[in-house]
Amino acid sequence: MTIQQLQYVVAVDEHRHFQKAAAACFVTPAALSIMLKRLEEELGVVIFDRSRQPVIPTEMGVIVIRNAREILSGVRKMEQEVKYSPGTDIRGELRIGVIPTLAPYLLHLFVPGLLAKYPDLKIQLKELHTQTILDQLQHDLLDVGLMALQPELQGLKVRSLFRERLLVFVSENETSLNHRFLFPGDIDVERLWLLEEEHCLRSQVMNLCSLKKNAEEHARMQFDAGSIETLMNIVEGSGGITVIPELATLQFTAARKQQVRYFAPPEPVREIGMVTYRHFVKEKLLDILQEEIQAAVTPLVQRT
């Protein structure tokens, strides 16, 4: 049994397709298949049901895959502890997942400076929903997630980065919301545009506005948007209101700034943080990432 064979097992499980797994491992499908067949013969089990498309693990295969992931995680942990021990240079790769309601407004603030300051550091960025980030952290497909922190993140290491206010974006014809400061009760939920359910910001807005599903049913049209920019374009074109995070307003034109309203104190906020899995050991890289993000954002929003 070799580390390479275990890597092939995990790759096939992730892609559920031998050709795609082979491409991800930079080998031919024939070479990958031969190595897996040898492992199956050594263990005396069939790991994947090749008669199914996509291929699926057998009952014994699930056990092999789980152990393969644990072994590979241990190998990576050992490599990282050596590579990132005190006194070593900042180098290597950092795989970062960022939620869609944060990525367009945060990444450009710190990534260019981070890469310029640490030329031997490689950054891999993925824009993913919260649950996907958590799943990929658990399966060691990501190193760190940048997201809105939630109370149910047990088993994960969390570092708070900053808090940003939630603001109201209104159409020009919403005359009832002309005053600068609003209370959540001022918002007509039947005129409120929301993100689709995969976004954690949607849940926060629904809780803030005490929005119930039966209120949604009374709306003449319902559209769950995939991005904050889409929400704001709908508000401008079709009327209504939406709730947006503070960072989204930093590059607003003067005209768009006139459409922003603030909540009366205590202002609702979302807390942005870094999330890593328990076994993550690149603490030096996390320190640097936290420092760069907070240095970039502190002048712009309220920090914890």
N, C-alpha and C positions, 0 to 999 in steps of 0.2 A: 504494500500500500504506500502511495506517495502523496505528497502535498498536491502535486499537479492533478492527480486523479480526483482528489477531493474538490479541487477547484472546478474541474469539469462537471462533477456531480451537481454542485451548486449552480453553475451556469445553466445547465439543462433545466434544473428546477425553476430558475428565474425566467427563462425564455420559453420553456415548454416546447422547444423546437430544436432538433439537433443541429440544423444548418445555422440558425441564428446563434446558438450557443457556441458553435465552433468559430464563427466570425468574431464573436466577442472575446474569445480566447486566442485569436490569431493562429488557429490551426485548421487543418482540413477536416471536414465532417468525418471522413474515414478514420483519420488519426484519433479523433475524439471518441468515436464509436469503439475502436479497438481498445483504447485505454479503459473505457467504462466496462467493456466486456471482460477484460482481465480482472478488474476490481470485483465484478459480480461473481466470477469464478472463484476468486480468492475467498470471498465472504460466503459463497454458497447461497446467494440470494439474487433475485431479479429486482433491480432498483427502479426501473421505469417500464411501464407498459407501452411498448413501441407500436402496438396495434391501434392505439387511440391517437387521434389528432384533434387538439394538441396532445402530446405525450403527457402522461400523468404518473406520479409516483405510485408504486405498489404499497401495500400495507407495511412491508418490511423496508421499502424504499424511504418511507417517511422517517423511519428511525435512523437510517443511514444518513439522510440529508440533515436531520437535526444535529447529529453528532459531527458531521462534516463541517457544519457552520460553527459549532463550538470549537472544534480543533483549529480551524482557519482563523477564528477570532483570537484564539490564544497565540497563534503564530504572529499575527499582526500586532498584538499587544506587546509581545516580546521585541519585535522589530522597532516599534514606536518608542518603547522605554529606552532602548539603546540609542536610537536616532535623535531623540529629543531630551536626552539627559542634560543636566546643567553644564554650561560651558560650550555646548555645540552651537553651530551657526543656525540661523533661521533658514531652513530650506525644506523642500518636500511639497506635498500637495494637501490642500484643504478643500474638502467637498462640502459645499454649503447649500442647504435648501432654504428658500425664502418664500413666504406666503405672497400671493398675487396682490394683495392690498398694501403690501409694503415694498416689494421689489422695485416698482417703477420710480418710487420716491426716495429710496434710501441708497440703493447700490451705487449710483453715480456720485454720491456724496463722499464715499470712503474707499471704493475699490481702486480708482486710479492712484490715489496717494499711497495705499497699501502696497500695490505692485511696484511703484517707483521706489519706495523705501526699502523693500525687501526683494531684490531682483531674482533671488534663488527660490522664491516661494511661488508655487503654482496654485491658482484658484480655479475650482470648478463650481459653477453656479447653476442651480436648477430652480425654476419657479414652480412651486408645488403647493397643493392645499395642505392644511394642517395635518390631517390624518395620514396623508401619503408621506409627509415628512417624518411623522412618528414611526410609521411602518418601516421606512427606509433606514432610519436610525437603528431600529431594532435589528435589522438584517445587515447592518454594517455597509449599507450602500451610500450613506451620508455620514459625515463627521459631526456636523453641527446644523441645527435648524434655527433660523431667525423668524420669530413668530410672536403673536400676541399670547402672553402667558395665561394659562388656565389653572384652576386649583387642582384639577385631576391628573396632573403630570407625575404620578408616582413612579418611582424606579428610574427617574431621569435626573441628571444634574442640570440645574437651572441657574443662569446668571442674569440678573435684571440689567437692562441697558438704559432705558429712558421711558418716560411716559409722554404720550401725545394726546392732546385734547380731541374730543369728537365735536365737530362743527356741523351746522346745518347749511345746506346749499339749496337755495330757493329760486324758482323762476321769477322773471320780472313782473309777472301779473299776479303774484301771490301777495296782494295788498294787505291781507290780514296779518302778515308776518313782517311788516315794515319796521317794527321796533327792533333794536339791535340785539337785545338779550331775550332769550326765550326760555320757557319752562317746557319740560317734556309733554305736559298736558296741552300745550299750545299747538302741537303737531296733529293735524288731521290724518289719521292712519290710512284713510281711504285715498289720500293723495300722496302717500309715501311710497317711493320706489326703493326696492330692496335688491341686494345681491342674491345670487342663487344659494342654495342651502349648503354647499360645500364650504362656504366662507364663514369663518368664526365671527367676523364682524356683523354678519346678518343676525346671529343670535343675540349679540350684545345690543344691537339697535332695537330688536324686537322686545327685549327685556326693558330697555330704557323707555320705550314708548308704550309699554304694556300692550303690545300688539298681540291679539289673539287670532287664530286661524279663521274664526267666523267673521272677523272684521275684513280679512282679505277677500272673502267670498262676496262682499257687497261692492267691491270695486268694479267699475265698468270694464276695465282692462287690467290684466295682471301680466307683468313681464319680469322675470328674474334675470338680472343682468350678470354678466361674467366678469365685469371690471368696473372700477369706480369711474373711469373715463366714460364708459357707456352710460352709466347712471346720470352723470352730469349732462351729457349730450341729450338724453331723453328729457331731463328736466327743462333744459333750454328750448327744446323743440316741441314738447308736448305739455309742458306745465307740470306742476307738482313740486315735490321737495324730496330731498334725500339727505342722509347723514354721512359725512366723510371724515377721514382722519386728517389731522392738522398738517402732516407732511405733504398731503396732496395739494395744499393751497400755496406752497412756496413759490411756484412758478406761474401763478395766476396773473392774467392781465388785469389792468385797472378795472375793466368792465366786469370781469368775473369776481373780483374782490367785493364789488358792490352787492353781489348775490350771496355773500356769506353772512350768516348770523351766528351768534355765540349763545351758548346756554348760560343761564344765570347760575351763580355759585350755589352749591358745589358743582363745578363743571365735570361732566363725565369724561373719563379718560380710558385709554387702553394702555396696558403695560407691555412694552416690547422687550424681549429677552432672547438669550441664546440658550438652546437646549441641546444637551449631548447625552449619549447613552452611558450607562454606569462604567463600562470598561474603557472609556475614552481616556487616553493618557497624554495627548498633545497639549498639556496645560500651558506651555509657553506660547503656542500658537493661539490658544484661546485668550490669553492675557493680551497679546498683540491685537487680536481682532476686536476685543472689547475696548481697548484703548483707542484704536482708530475710529471706531463707530461713535463712541462717546465724544471724542474730540470734534468730529464732524457735525454731530447733531446738537450738542449742548448749546451753541449760540442760537439755535433755531427753534427749539421746543423746550418745554419744562422737563428737567431731568430729575430722576429719583435721588 
